[in-house]
Amino acid sequence: MSNASNVAPEGAFGAFGAFGAFSGSGAFGAFGAFGAPGPADPPLISQALITNHDGISGTWAPVTGASVLPNSEETTAYLSKLSVPVRASIFAFELGSRIGFGFEQSSSASASNWAQVYHLETVAPPSATTAVPHPVPGTKYQHLIAMRRPTQEIFAKQLTLVANYADLRQDRMAEILAQLGTPTEFLRAIAYIEPARTPFTIELLATAHWLANFVEMRLKYALACKRPNEFSPQIQPMIWTPSHGSLPSGHATEAFTMARVLWALLRTLGVKPYSEGIWGEMLMRQAARIAINRTVAGVHFPVDSAAGAVLGLTLGKYFVDRCTQVAPHTSWSFDGRHYPDTLDFDWRAYFDPRNPAIGHDPEQKAPPSDGQAAPYVSKTNIANPEQNQIRSRPLEWLWRMAAAEWADLAADTETAAVTGPGGVSGGGASQ
Amino acid sequence: MTITWTDLSRSQQPRDLLTYFALNAMQRFFEADRDFVNETPVGLDPVDYEDQMWLALVSVAKTANNERSWSLQDLLNKAGDYDPPLPEGAVIIPGEYDLSYRERTDLDVVSIYAKRAYLNAANAADGERRLGIASITTCAPLDRRSLHLSSDPFAPRTVTQSISSEAVVTAVIDHGIAIAHDLFRREENGKLALSRVDFFLNMDDVSQTSGLLQASLGRVWTRSEIETVLEKHLHNGLLDEAEVYRELGLINWQDRPFNSCAHRVSHGTHVAGLAAGYDADEPVGDDRRIIAIQLPTSVVRNTMGFGIETTIEKALEFVAEHIQNYEQDGEPVTPPLVINFSFGNFLGPHDGTGVVSRAIHAALADMSQATNRPRLLLLPSGNGNLSRCHAVIELTEQAPEKEIDWELQPSDRSASVLSIWLPLMPDIPDAALSLSITLPGESEAHTITVGMVPRFTLINRTAPGGGEVVIGIVIYCPPQAPTFRGQIMIVALPTDNPKDVRPVAPFGNWTLRFAKREGVGPLKLNAWVQRDETLPGFPEFGRQSRLSDQNYPRFKLPSGKTLDEDLSSRPSLVRRAGMINGIGCGTLPAVIAGYVNSDGKMATYSAGGPTLNISRLFGPDASAVSDDSVALHGVLSAGSSSGSRVSMNGTSVSTPQVARWAADKMAAAPNVSFGRADVFAQALTDDPYQPDKPAPTRTGGGRLRLPSVFGGLR
């Protein structure tokens, strides 16, 4: 049974494991660790080092504290000395510690309930006093994304789409199986990502991937939506159905998060031709293809992809904001109860790449409402985002390192002056 | 389970077996396929089987004095007067037939939409007298949403396309034509300049009246409407094809479980690419216009496993109408026309007198009469050379008896049909021939005799819980106009039903023993099994039944290579020769076989003659490349997505290359007639006689040396 490890089929989690699949290409391999111990020390070497120590270390010579300078504290310079898995833990903390979650239990039994994901604004604490020697920072939760699950009737109607999409399984099998791994494999076909060339871009995408997974799993858990194969014995997915809930689609969330982050990254330095709209078109098509393939495989409803796309696009923007010192200032909601029951998934309803090269910034959007029905996607501007909230310097560092990888080698680049890890201000790209 | 055989009396006998069988015996298979009885699938309205609308190709009967045919209006009147009354809307005359056509009294084959009650009444023994229908062919219910259910003629509306004097129109009748592919449009400076598709009839689309032109089945899209759709979905210089096809009704996952244009490879796109695909920046594209017809998926993929050709009349009628809607410098012109129909089947009299062949002939003759411009229809010779679906059974005084097995496959979800034609004999002596049929697992044969009396025998199987189920039918039709050859036909239910556990046809060998009565002259019988395989790209359901004779060698010894010619040294009843496309035996169309470019040999699957049509004895007219090499199967052409190239093989792909060549020829001489004979002549020129030239029954005039359209490098 291919599920013996209980890892392979788990969709999004499987994707983390799948970083291990990159191990042939060095930089990716380390992601396989994620908290696990690093490569084991070979016993032969350890044994040798023991006897070697005995043989040469000689008599113990004490040292004084003044003879060694302390490291600077809380400095991003330290990050470049850390291994990738260690940094991953730091980035995860930076992101995860600012995310809050709540589930609004409705008193009415018939009402479906809203799951809320918040961003935690923190401001520097007041100066310490004798009375309060360790003051805590000021905090405020702001809305980031709200989601409500569709009714069973909507899922049931969506099931016909799932059944019909099975037609494409033969055509898409290679893609579906390959996409059990990370979307990076498919995004790298578009952007020139390569472990030796763009290690920090890979790390940045993995970090965005982590955020997407972190949020989507909590939402899936809260919304607990049944999978297509729980509605009908005739769906018969061609891959393992993951153990977690159906909506939002993890693959859609992760792919759209990463696609949006990647395009913003590519455009940071204003290098040609990445601001051309076609780059956004391709990245979004790729994300949509990954999402739709999950419906072809029989493990997701199209509405799952729609919810995942809205969530992923929101998280992608949020992630870039966190990395570029922008106070998160918009929140989105996805109301599954108002999703048109027979509607297929079309990414263009939620995002328009437009053409930044001519000053038309990309736009996350809500699908046009047909007048009568309540909108199922809506955007809210956060009234007063805290402009002085504490920034994440590790995330800024990561962004800067990754952005520098996209500096042009062309002589006439306008951005030549700001290339290099130290010179990038970041935050310039809109999403 | 017991088998019983029940003869129907003359007055009980329906006239067309396949129509009767499709309408009645196949009910539970259509129902299982469409799921429309026990449950209501999400997204579909509950539909009663009786309410299903069928597309029928009918030949209109002559009036009592034989002077003229009934008119379409007469047919409607007769249906209205029928007693007992037929259900409301039981027959619909398509709106495309205008008022003047409805008065015509020289009709032969027309198409109608009808419910089962009408079709059974028309197919009954007295159907010709009571409803004015001389013969009838149907195969599968249509998707009702694509039908315009009114008999009123459409208000005459025309949309005219402007062309130059060098323009040639290529009509592609197919399934899965991704018309938004960049090979079918012109771009200038990266901007859309022209959709080269002038008229597109999507028989799959939901019927609607909002378009510029109306259609009784599906929806018509004209060039300006297509261009609007293309413009709307161009983003950052890229066409969002998913959105385009959704809007054009070619991809619709909510309503259809099969969407050809969503696949990487689609038959119609590949064929259209070869027939009329040009890079978007090639100016010649301005003068190679396209009329595209997407055939209905419900008919292409139906549980009979065949029958798509019943839609050809509607398609040709669409072409005939719109080829007149062109103008040049403000003056109406009818440009030269090439029509490609890369489909076929195995059945039919193979002499050009079948109903589909006649419909094609009539349409082409009509179109040519109306203008002196060149018109050419191309058909593939078919891929059935190795299908073992043809046998020639010669009964002589020395050998008056022959036995052959008809092998039905297990898990075949499509009906199986075997047709046996007697020689051309206006009068057949009583009991001249007998056929004894033994079903798999049965020890007793049932015998029918052949003379001038029609026979209709139901094969019943007892259901486990009691009751009898018709699992097959055997008929005999004495010679009649226009074929004048007697015909025995055996149809069997599928051997599997996905839902219904009642008896199905037994798979295995159906043993057929033919015996000629002493004193009757030698009889040469031609048997063909109908093609009922799943078409490429469709979900598996049909499995091809075949004829079996132990003398039929499949492989060369000792090499083990596939034998693709019959061995004269070892005569077998089962023949490769004569497997040519059953609708490719008429006199007017050009029929194209396929060869392998690398070694010049005929593709092993490429079917050939002889036919029984005196003006087409060899079979195909010519052959073109259908495989680049023995290793690289198929030829390259358009995949469904813009920019993609995929390979596909078969005579389906050799045929449109000839269509492309013919279009160039016509463009060079638009006022010179151009026909099948020109194709044959070119083939003779391209491929002069030499010892290893393939036989004319396989290659017709020879192997055309056409330039490769999309190259052979891959």
Interface residues (C-beta under 8 A of the other chain):
Chain A: A156 K157 L159 T160 L161 A163 N164 Y165 A166 D167 L168 D171 E276 G277 I278 G280 E281 T342 D344 D346 R348 P353 N355
Chain B: P41 V42 G43 H235 N236 G237 L238 D240 A242 E243 R246 W253 Q254 R256 P257 F258 N259 A262 H263 R264 P539
